[in-house]
Amino acid sequence: MPSMREPTFLILTALAAGPRHGYGIIQDVATLSETRVSLLPGTLYTALDRLTAEGLVERDHEETVDGRLRRYYRLTSAGVEALDVETARLRQLATAAETRLRSIRPRTA
């Protein structure tokens, strides 16, 4: 499985907390990335359509709030697995970087 792009990783991470509607995902991604990643609605829904087609995300339910339809999405078991695999990959890379940084940092007495 190829590595994920950061926005995809963040969308799946947001959904790991439970079903979210589009605006909730946008807010959660901004929070998780400390505002480095800012998703526009069109970008998010294109990604959600792709993730749905890939079987990683599915529609959970819909509700109407203030006359507007909110569609909620959730992770599928394949989405949980993909997020788990990517998290392990990133952890391995971070560990390798930390190990190498320790070898070049000046040691204190």
WOFEN-V259672 format. One record per residue. N is the residue number from 1. RES is the residue in one letter. SS is DSSP state (H for helix, E for strand, - for the rest). D_CENTER is the distance of its C-alpha to the mean C-alpha in whole Angstrom. Layout:
N,RES,SS,D_CENTER
N,RES,SS,D_CENTER
//
This chain:
1,M,-,16
2,P,-,15
3,S,-,13
4,M,-,9
5,R,-,9
6,E,H,7
7,P,H,6
8,T,H,5
9,F,H,3
10,L,H,2
11,I,H,3
12,L,H,3
13,T,H,4
14,A,H,5
15,L,H,7
16,A,-,8
17,A,-,10
18,G,-,12
19,P,-,13
20,R,E,12
21,H,E,14
22,G,H,13
23,Y,H,14
24,G,H,13
25,I,H,9
26,I,H,10
27,Q,H,12
28,D,H,9
29,V,H,7
30,A,H,11
31,T,H,11
32,L,H,9
33,S,-,10
34,E,-,13
35,T,-,14
36,R,-,13
37,V,-,11
38,S,-,12
39,L,-,11
40,L,-,15
41,P,H,15
42,G,H,16
43,T,H,14
44,L,H,11
45,Y,H,14
46,T,H,14
47,A,H,11
48,L,H,11
49,D,H,14
50,R,H,14
51,L,H,11
52,T,H,14
53,A,H,16
54,E,-,15
55,G,-,15
56,L,-,11
57,V,E,11
58,E,E,14
59,R,E,16
60,D,E,17
61,H,E,20
62,E,E,21
63,E,E,23
64,T,E,25
65,V,E,25
66,D,-,28
67,G,-,28
68,R,E,25
69,L,E,23
70,R,E,20
71,R,E,18
72,Y,E,15
73,Y,E,13
74,R,E,12
75,L,E,10
76,T,-,13
77,S,H,15
78,A,H,14
79,G,H,10
80,V,H,11
81,E,H,13
82,A,H,11
83,L,H,8
84,D,H,11
85,V,H,13
86,E,H,10
87,T,H,10
88,A,H,14
89,R,H,14
90,L,H,13
91,R,H,15
92,Q,H,18
93,L,H,18
94,A,H,18
95,T,H,21
96,A,H,23
97,A,H,22
98,E,H,23
99,T,H,26
100,R,H,27
101,L,H,27
102,R,H,29
103,S,H,32
104,I,H,32
105,R,-,32
106,P,-,36
107,R,-,37
108,T,-,38
109,A,-,42
//
